């Protein structure tokens, strides 16, 4: 006599049905899906939201005595002490710390600030951004709304303010510092 034994487990009987878990109303809870989609959308679009400026870039250009040739360029990123602004004291500190290079002393010549003049007063930010980066009518490359402001006397600066800006463009806001050999 052959004793073949088969074990059958009806695993469905051990699982709570959807209608039992929701109190018997049979409605599927999809809140977690909506929360997950919202988190993903916020992460994807974070670059397009206006945020405070917390860091700026500096590029130090070391010129020869005749101011006709660049000896070297030294980049750095600076974290602002207060968001959206940099003080005269901060600028002095940064520039003084970079006035020596390769055992040579360099004098301050000028400071250029590159920033954007993006006006997004309208409610349609996508259209406003498209107009901002579109080249001007009549051909030729557009400047994208960026502009340079030159400072030759740091003593005339009290505080430079930055307006909160689209996060995607933060890395383009920065200073070029020109120093010439003494």
Residue pairs with C-beta under 8 A, 6 or more apart in sequence:
18 26
18 28
19 25
19 26
22 28
22 29
46 167
47 166
47 167
47 168
48 125
48 166
48 167
48 168
49 166
49 167
50 120
50 164
50 165
50 166
50 167
51 164
51 165
51 166
51 167
51 170
52 83
52 84
52 164
53 80
53 83
53 84
53 162
53 164
53 165
53 170
53 173
54 79
54 80
54 83
55 77
55 78
55 79
55 80
55 170
56 77
56 78
56 80
56 86
56 162
56 173
56 174
56 175
57 75
57 76
57 77
57 78
57 171
57 173
57 174
57 175
58 75
58 76
58 77
58 78
58 94
58 98
58 174
58 175
58 176
58 177
59 73
59 74
59 75
59 174
59 175
59 176
59 177
60 73
60 74
60 75
60 76
60 98
60 101
60 177
60 179
61 70
61 73
61 176
61 177
61 178
61 179
62 70
62 71
62 72
62 73
62 74
62 101
62 106
62 179
62 180
62 181
63 69
63 70
63 71
63 106
63 109
63 178
63 179
63 180
63 181
64 70
64 71
64 180
64 181
65 180
65 181
65 182
67 109
67 180
71 101
71 102
71 181
72 101
72 102
74 98
74 101
76 98
78 86
78 90
78 94
80 86
80 90
81 87
81 90
84 161
84 162
84 163
84 164
85 159
85 160
85 161
85 162
86 159
86 160
86 162
87 158
87 159
88 154
88 155
88 157
88 158
88 159
91 111
91 154
91 157
91 160
92 154
94 177
95 108
95 111
95 154
95 177
95 179
98 177
98 179
99 105
99 106
99 107
99 108
99 179
100 106
104 181
104 182
105 181
105 182
106 179
106 180
106 181
106 182
107 179
107 180
107 181
107 182
108 154
108 177
108 178
108 179
109 152
109 178
109 179
109 180
110 150
110 151
110 152
110 177
110 178
111 150
111 151
111 152
111 154
111 175
111 176
111 177
111 178
112 148
112 149
112 150
112 151
112 175
112 176
112 177
112 178
113 148
113 149
113 150
113 151
113 160
113 174
113 175
114 146
114 147
114 148
114 172
114 173
114 174
114 175
114 176
115 146
115 147
115 149
115 162
115 173
116 132
116 144
116 145
116 146
116 147
116 165
116 169
116 172
116 173
117 145
117 146
117 147
118 128
118 129
118 132
118 145
118 165
118 166
118 169
119 128
120 128
120 129
120 166
121 128
122 128
129 166
132 144
132 145
133 142
133 144
133 145
134 142
135 141
135 142
136 142
146 172
151 157
162 173
165 173
